[in-house]
Amino acid sequence: MRNVVITDMVESETTVVLLSRRGGDSLALEHRQQLAAMADVKAYALEKPPTRRQARELLAPADVLAVTNACLPVLDDDLLGRLPRLRTVVLFATGHDAVDLEALRRHGVNLIAVPDYATVSVAEHALGMLLSMTNRLHLANDRSLGRCPPGVSLRGVQMSGRTACVIGLGRIGLHLCSLLLALGTRVVGVDPDPLARQCAAAAGVECVGLVPGLTVADAVILTASRAFGDPPVLDRERLRLLPAHAFLINVGRKELVDTPAVIEALTRQALRGYAVDDVVINPADRRGNGELVRTGRLLQSGHRAWWTDEALHRGTYLWGERIIAAIAVDPGAVPARRGGEAE
Ligand SMILES: NC(=O)c1ccc[n+]([C@@H]2O[C@H](COP(=O)([O-])OP(=O)(O)OC[C@H]3O[C@@H](n4cnc5c(N)ncnc54)[C@H](O)[C@@H]3O)[C@@H](O)[C@H]2O)c1
């Protein structure tokens, strides 16, 4: 087995292009130093994904693309076809539904994501959103600031003794189930993966099908993963199964839900509230659906669930490790030979 000593690396033919909001500062110092010794690193600080043309220029020399979800260009056949050097994408994200894996496969490009860095943070965020909806916390704060319209009731409900349906019993979903069970909430869970259901059942979750889960729920919480191009798990028809008093919480992707159908259900009072870790409507829209935000029936947290000290620290570290690993296995990386030997 070859023992590659990273700090002994000299002249590497590997080029890493790094795209993130903070450029090279997105990495831990020790990883920046290791990477500098291993590869030619071109780091760019971007506010948003590069345009198609920018992407072609920036990524042209890349053997490895290290990128955050916020700066991810559209990796389609057209772009990938112009990047013959590219071998690996290292994505700072757990969910990789923005990446067309089939297109990567067609062009021989590997994807490395960062699972499990934010599991606890996202589960706690989901619980926070649920309790904010059920206790009307966001509205109570708005009222103290004089921003809650008169006539909006702050009367809440308890989750203890009620039923929550968790859709997606993976890492985040399972941790959330344990938090909900500790509150005294009955938890039913939905997942197509038998192993996930087995783990959840062992933790005290009643595993059910989607239709029965939706119909018995006082709250439905989406923690499912999503694959590129998948249709919503909760489409218009399935949303109709939710009781009118139910709350819907979504810390997965906004595309897991048919958003226009949810907004319509909220407007018709066929759903009590929707909390989503994204932004799906503009609250400044005075004539349109902004009213749903002002009356607290729609709570939007703008993809902040993972944004905690712990998850940021862990995610940064794991991302750096994976970039280093991607270079270490890259044929362009040339290890220095101490005394002419490499083990
Ligand atoms: N909001 C955030 O900040 C944030 C942060 C990290 C992850 N996420 C999202 O959370 C998702 C889940 O993360 P995880 O670490 O728990 O992933 P995971 O892979 O451990 O679990 C996902 C589970 O969802 C299940 N699933 C897939 N499709 C389903 C469906 N149609 N119905 C029911 N279950 C389904 C899978 O079988 C799997 O058990 C990620 O894919 C990502 O989209 C959001």
The ligand as an SDF file (V2000), in Angstrom:
LIG
                    3D

 44 48  0  0  0  0  0  0  0  0999 V2000
  -32.2550   22.6570    5.8140 N   0  0  0  0  0  0  0  0  0  0  0  0
  -30.9800   22.3560    5.9510 C   0  0  0  0  0  0  0  0  0  0  0  0
  -30.1550   23.1680    6.3710 O   0  0  0  0  0  0  0  0  0  0  0  0
  -30.5320   20.9600    5.6160 C   0  0  0  0  0  0  0  0  0  0  0  0
  -29.2650   20.5070    6.0360 C   0  0  0  0  0  0  0  0  0  0  0  0
  -28.8990   19.1900    5.7620 C   0  0  0  0  0  0  0  0  0  0  0  0
  -29.7690   18.3640    5.0370 C   0  0  0  0  0  0  0  0  0  0  0  0
  -30.9810   18.8510    4.6220 N   0  0  0  0  0  0  0  0  0  0  0  0
  -31.9040   18.0050    3.8520 C   0  0  0  0  0  0  0  0  0  0  0  0
  -32.3030   16.9150    4.6640 O   0  0  0  0  0  0  0  0  0  0  0  0
  -32.2790   15.7390    3.8760 C   0  0  0  0  0  0  0  0  0  0  0  0
  -32.1520   14.5230    4.7670 C   0  0  0  0  0  0  0  0  0  0  0  0
  -30.8710   14.4970    5.3640 O   0  0  0  0  0  0  0  0  0  0  0  0
  -30.3820   13.1910    6.1450 P   0  0  0  0  0  0  0  0  0  0  0  0
  -28.9890   13.4520    6.5840 O   0  0  0  0  0  0  0  0  0  0  0  0
  -31.3940   12.7630    7.1540 O   0  0  0  0  0  0  0  0  0  0  0  0
  -30.3690   12.1500    4.9310 O   0  0  0  0  0  0  0  0  0  0  0  0
  -30.4750   10.5560    5.0040 P   0  0  0  0  0  0  0  0  0  0  0  0
  -29.9950   10.0730    3.6790 O   0  0  0  0  0  0  0  0  0  0  0  0
  -29.8110   10.0420    6.2380 O   0  0  0  0  0  0  0  0  0  0  0  0
  -32.0430   10.2770    5.1490 O   0  0  0  0  0  0  0  0  0  0  0  0
  -32.9740   10.5780    4.1630 C   0  0  0  0  0  0  0  0  0  0  0  0
  -34.1040    9.5620    4.3020 C   0  0  0  0  0  0  0  0  0  0  0  0
  -35.1940   10.0160    3.4710 O   0  0  0  0  0  0  0  0  0  0  0  0
  -35.7830    8.8340    2.9540 C   0  0  0  0  0  0  0  0  0  0  0  0
  -36.6350    9.1500    1.8080 N   0  0  0  0  0  0  0  0  0  0  0  0
  -36.2580    9.4480    0.5360 C   0  0  0  0  0  0  0  0  0  0  0  0
  -37.3570    9.6770   -0.2180 N   0  0  0  0  0  0  0  0  0  0  0  0
  -38.4290    9.5190    0.6020 C   0  0  0  0  0  0  0  0  0  0  0  0
  -39.8370    9.6220    0.4090 C   0  0  0  0  0  0  0  0  0  0  0  0
  -40.3540    9.9240   -0.7960 N   0  0  0  0  0  0  0  0  0  0  0  0
  -40.6390    9.3900    1.4620 N   0  0  0  0  0  0  0  0  0  0  0  0
  -40.1310    9.0970    2.6740 C   0  0  0  0  0  0  0  0  0  0  0  0
  -38.8090    8.9930    2.9230 N   0  0  0  0  0  0  0  0  0  0  0  0
  -37.9640    9.1910    1.8920 C   0  0  0  0  0  0  0  0  0  0  0  0
  -34.5970    7.9370    2.6030 C   0  0  0  0  0  0  0  0  0  0  0  0
  -34.9790    6.5890    2.4360 O   0  0  0  0  0  0  0  0  0  0  0  0
  -33.7150    8.1640    3.8240 C   0  0  0  0  0  0  0  0  0  0  0  0
  -33.9880    7.2030    4.8560 O   0  0  0  0  0  0  0  0  0  0  0  0
  -31.1050   15.9570    2.9220 C   0  0  0  0  0  0  0  0  0  0  0  0
  -31.1900   15.1500    1.7700 O   0  0  0  0  0  0  0  0  0  0  0  0
  -31.2190   17.4230    2.6000 C   0  0  0  0  0  0  0  0  0  0  0  0
  -32.0490   17.6380    1.4790 O   0  0  0  0  0  0  0  0  0  0  0  0
  -31.3810   20.1170    4.8950 C   0  0  0  0  0  0  0  0  0  0  0  0
  1  2  1  0
  2  3  2  0
  2  4  1  0
  4  5  1  0
  4 44  2  0
  5  6  2  0
  6  7  1  0
  7  8  2  0
  8  9  1  0
  8 44  1  0
  9 10  1  0
  9 42  1  0
 10 11  1  0
 11 12  1  0
 11 40  1  0
 12 13  1  0
 13 14  1  0
 14 15  2  0
 14 16  1  0
 14 17  1  0
 17 18  1  0
 18 19  2  0
 18 20  1  0
 18 21  1  0
 21 22  1  0
 22 23  1  0
 23 24  1  0
 23 38  1  0
 24 25  1  0
 25 26  1  0
 25 36  1  0
 26 27  1  0
 26 35  1  0
 27 28  2  0
 28 29  1  0
 29 30  1  0
 29 35  2  0
 30 31  1  0
 30 32  2  0
 32 33  1  0
 33 34  2  0
 34 35  1  0
 36 37  1  0
 36 38  1  0
 38 39  1  0
 40 41  1  0
 40 42  1  0
 42 43  1  0
M  CHG  2   8   1  16  -1
M  END
$$$$
